[in-house]
Each structure stands twice: as structure tokens, then as C-alpha cells.
Amino acid sequence: MRKVIIDCDPGIDDTLALLLAIKSPEIEVVAITTVCGNVPVEIGSQNVFKCLKRCNRLDIPVYQGMAKPLQQAFVSAQDTHGLDGLGETNFAKVQEKQVEKQSAVEFLATYFSNQTDTSIIALGPLTNIACALMKNPNLGKHLDRFVTMGGTYKSHGNCSPVAEYNYWCDPDAAAFVFKHLGKLIEMVGLDVTREIVLTPTLLEYCCQINPDEGAYLKAITRFYFDFHWQQERILGCVINDPLAVAYFIDGSICHGFKSYTAVEKQGISRGQTLVDRFDFWQKKPNSMILTEVDTHLFFWKFLTILLNAQEEMIKKDLERLKMG
């Protein structure tokens, strides 16, 4: 089992990613850190508690992080995820779990003060990571892998013509991390996540295979379905963050190329990832830009874990449905 810390801003797709990570036998989630993004950080922490309680894993420590971006005014994505971050489901608060006394930034900076065998999967804005890196410049050198859901290479943006939300929300943090982390940044961006669409057919399939889990998925994604239809005329919803977790577990799900990448911090291009694909700057690559994804393999792995089902059954059913 590979150890991982998940930095997130739940969020509907963050919650799906957390479910996948916590239930996957290949990885051990040693801690979860929260950051402002899809929702204010306090709501995000409470949504982590709800996810942990559902998985019977309230033992996993949760560290609350930054409540605002480094320099920009905070703009949430509650229009996409609902005011509660879980599609206006308004599930009951978890009273028996609290965030740790140490902040997420202090925790990350301290945890990676020495070489470890632990990786970070960052599913939200990179504010916590940037602040921890400022406190501990060796953070990147001391972690195993760094996977981030964010950015875009050739695909259009989802909150501006050129930017993905996580990097747009805090472009200064993203720019700092790409420039100073010192570890190859594995960028799971919109080029690959846009291919991961939870369709009405797949959702109904989940309800048939595992009625309890299917009902839960249907409840939290209904708002997300409506948003995607109104915004992009997609019948279904793009579930970005689970792909980052699935790729971390199985690298054959996505492929791409190494390149030097910078992040624009202001103006109409705020949050844009500038990928030097043809080595114009002649700088050492700081990122792995993922551009290809095996959607069938993703949904096979994702649904097997979430639905607690047999791999071969899921594989055959997906082939029969010609989905994923």
C-alpha cells in the first residue's frame, strides 16, 4: 500500500475521489487536508467528515487549511456544487469528528521535513501546498509523488476560456508550486478529465448493482447533472477528481508528456497553464502533462471499488453497455 495525503475542497467530485481513495486497497490515506475552493474551507471539512463517516473511517485525521487564496479574492464554485458542496443534499452534520488542532499548512510543512514514502494528491486549489512549501522549501524533494487535478493544455477552460477552476481560483499558489516544488508535477487536467462523464445510464447501472451506493451517488450528483446540462449541454456530469486518484493507483489509465509549465497569475488569462510542449524556453521539465485517458479502464476500476462489485462483472457489463 502506498501512503498518500489528499488535499481537497469537497465538492461533489472531490467526495467521489475520496470514496475511491479510502476504499481502494492499493493506497493508505494517512491524512486529509482541506482548502477553500469549491466551497468555503469549513464546509469542505464538514463534507470530508460526512464522507469518512459513510466509509466508517473517522479515524483518518483531517487538517483544515487556508480560507482564502494567496492574493485573489475568494470565489467559490457553489454554483456548480451547491451551497453545501454536496448538491444541496443537506446531509446531517457529523458531530463526533473535529479537525485537528494543527493547521493543514503546518502539518504538511512538518510532515515533509524529512524524506518520506508519502505522496500528495491535490484535488483543489494549491493554496495549502504553496504555503507549506514557503515554510518548508524541501517539501517537494521529500515527498514521493505529487499529483494535481488542475490546469488544461489544449482543452478549453471550465471557468474562463483558457483556465481550469482550481488554478484560476488561486493562480498565485499554482504558479508558485509549479516554479518551486522541485518534484515532477503530474497534471491531471481538463484534457483528460473531460472524457470522464458519469452518464444517466451509468448512474442507473450503479443503482441496479448496489442500490444503497447508487442512491447516494444519484443524490449528490443531481445538482451536478443539472449544472452541466445548463452550462455545457452535457447529459451527465464530468467527474474530474476521481481520475486523479485512479491515475495515481494505476498509471496506465493516463498518458502524456513531460514539459516545463508555468501558470499565468492575472488578466484575462488568469490561471492558464502555459505548457512549453516544444521546449521554446529550454528549461528542465517540471511537469507531466496528461493528454490521453482510457475511459473504459477508469470506469472499470472506479465502479468496481465504489460499488463493491466483482471486476469481471463490471468489465463485461461496461462492454455490453458500450459505456466508459
N, C-alpha and C positions, 0 to 999 in steps of 0.2 A: 504494500500500500504506500502510495506517495502522499506526503503531507502537503496540505495546502491551506492558505488563508484566503478567504473570499472577501473582497472589498466591494460593497454593493449599495444600491439605493432603491430597495424594493417599493413599488414597481411589480407589475404583473409578470413580465418575462424574467425579471430577477428572481421572483419567487419560484418559477418553473425551473430556473437554473439551480437554485438552492435545493429544491427537491431532488433533482438529478444528482447533484454532488453528494448530498447527505446519504442517499440510498445506494450510490454506486460502491461496489465492493473494492474497486481499484484505488480509491483515494480515501484519505483520512482528513476530514475538515477539523483542523486544530483550533480555529477561531474564525469569527466573522466580524468584520468591521463595517460600520455604516457611514455614509456620507450624504450630504444634501445632493439632490439630483431630481429624479422623477417626482419625489415628494420631499418635504422638509425632513431633516435627519431624524427628528423624534418619531415621526410617523414611520419612517423606514425601519427604525429599531424595533418598533412595536410589530411591524409586519414580519420581521425576522423571528420574533418570539412566536408569532402565530404559526409560522412555518415549522419551527422547531418543535412546538407542541404537537402539531399534526404528525410529525415524524417520531414523536416520543424521544427527542434528543435535546431536551432543555439543559443537558449537561454541557453543551458547547458554549464557551464564553462569547459574549457579544460586547464589542467595544465601540462606543459611539464617537463619531468623528466630527469633521468640520461642518458647521451650519451654514456657511456661505462660501462662495468661490474666493480665490485669492484677491482679485481686484474688481471683477464684474459684479453687477447687481444680480442676485439670485433669481432665476426664472425657472420654476418647476415645470414638470411635464404632467401635471394633474389633469390637463385637458385630454391627455392620452390614456392615463391610468386611473382616473377618478380621484376625487378628493381624498379618499382613504388609501389610494395607491393600489387597491385590490378590486377595482371595477365597481365601486360603490356597493360592495357586499356588506360592509359594516359588521364584520365578524367581531365577536366579543373580545375585549382586551384581555391579554394574558397577565394576570395579577401576580403570579408566582415566580416571575422572572424579571430581573433588573439588569441594566447594563453594568459592566464592570466599572470600578472607580477610576481606573486609569483610562485616559483618553485613547482613541484609536491611533492618533499620531504618536503619542508617547510609547504605546505598545509596539507599533511597527518599528520605530526607531530603536527601541531597546531589544526587541526580539532578534533583529538582524544586526546586532552589534558584533556578532561573531558569525563565522561560516556555519550555515545550517543546510539541512536537506529539505527545506520547505520552500514551496513556490507560492506565488501570489496570482490569483485570478481576479482581475479588476473589472467589475461589471458596470461601474458608474463613472462619473467624472473623477479625474485623477487628483483631486484636491488633497485627500489624505496622503496619497503616495508622495506628492510633491513636498508637502510639509514635513513628512517623515524623512525624506531624502535630504531636505535642508538641515535637519537635525543630525542626520547620520549619512554623510556622503558615501559611505561604504555599503549602504543598504543594497544597492543593485548587485554589487560584487559578491555579497554574502547570501543571496537567495539562489534557489535552484533554477527556476524558470519564471518568466513574467509574461502572462497572457492578458491582453486587454481587449474587451469588446468596445470598439470605438473606431472612428475615422472612416474614410472611404477613399478609394483610389480612382476608379472610373465611374462608379455608380453615382447617381445624383444623391444629394443630401436628404435628410428627413426633417430638418428644421430650418434649412436655408437651401438655396440651390446647390451649394457645394459642401455643406457641413453636416456631420452626424451629431446628434444631440449631446452625447457625453463630452465630446471635445469642445463643442460650441458652448456648453454651459460654463465650463471653466477652461478657456483656451490657454490662459497663462500657466495653469498647472500642467496641462498636456504638453505645452511647449517645453516647460522646464524638465519634465520627466524624459521626453524624447532626447533632449540635449544632454542631460547629466546622469541618467540612470546607470550607464556603463554595463548594461546587460542587454542582450538581444531582446527587443520588444516584439512579441508575437501578436500582430494586429489582426484581430478578427473583426473586420469592418463590414460595411453595408454591401460590398461586392459579393460576399458570401452569405451574410445573414438574410438578405432579401430573398434568397432562394428557400429559406426555411419558413414555410407558410403552413400554419395549422388551419386546415380547411374544415368546413362543416362536416364533410364526410369522415375525416379523421377524428373529429370530435365525437361524432356519433359512434364511430367504431370504439373509441375509448369507453363510452357509456355501456356498450354491449359487452366488452371484455371484462371491465371492472366497474360496475355501476357506481360504487362509492367514489372512486377516484374520478370517474367520468363526470359525475355530478359536480364535484369540486372544480374540475377544470372548466366545465361549462359555466359555472357561477362566476369565476374570476375573469374569464375571457369574453363574456358577453359584451361588456363595455368596450373592450379592445376591438372586438369584431366590428362594432358599430363605428368606432373611430376610423378604422382602416377603410371601411366602405365609403364613409363620407369624405375622407381626406384623399384617398388614392384609388377608390373604386376597386379595392381588393376584396374578394369574397373569402374572408378568413382573416387571420392576423399573423403578422411577421413576429416570430418569437426569437429575437436576436440573441439574448444572453445564454440560453441553453447550449447554443452552438459552441460558445467559448469553452464551456465545461466539457462538452462531448469531445471537442478537438484536443483539449488537454489530456483527456483519458486515452484517446485513440487518434494519433496524429495523421492516420491515413484518411481521415474524413475530409481534411482540407489540404490544399497545396498552394504554393505561391512562390515568391522570390524574395531574396534579400536586397535591401536598398537603404540608402540614407533617407530619412524622412524628417521633416520639420513641420511645425504647426503654426499657422497664422493666428495672431493674437487679437486683431482688431479690424474694423472696417467691414465692408460687405462680404469679405472672405473669412471673417472670424471663424475659427475652429476648423478651417480647411486643412487637410493633411497634404503637404507638398511632397510627393513621392518622387525621388530622383531616380527614376527607372533606368535611365540611360547614362547614369554616372556623370552628369554635367558638372556637379560640384567636386567630384573626385574625392569624396570623403568615405571613410570606413562605414560600411552598413551598420545601422543601429536598429534595424527592424526587419522582421519577416512579414511581408505583405501577402495576406492570403487572398487568392483570387478565384480558386476553384473549390467546389464542395460537392461531395457525394450525398445528395439529399436522401436517397434511399437508405444508405448506411446510417445516416444520422437518425432518421425516424425509427429504423430498426432498433438501434441501441437505446434511444430515448424512450420509446414506448415500452420496450421490454422492461426497463428499470421502473418507470413510473407506474406501469400497470401491474407490476409484479407477475409477469407472464413468461411463458417459455419462448426462448429466442426463435426456435424453428417455426412455432406457430405464428408469431408476429411477422417473421420474414415471408412466409407463404401467404399470409393474409394481405400484406402490403403488395406483393406481386399480383395477387388476384384483384385487388382494388386498383392496381396501377397508380398508387399514390406514393408520395415521398420519393 
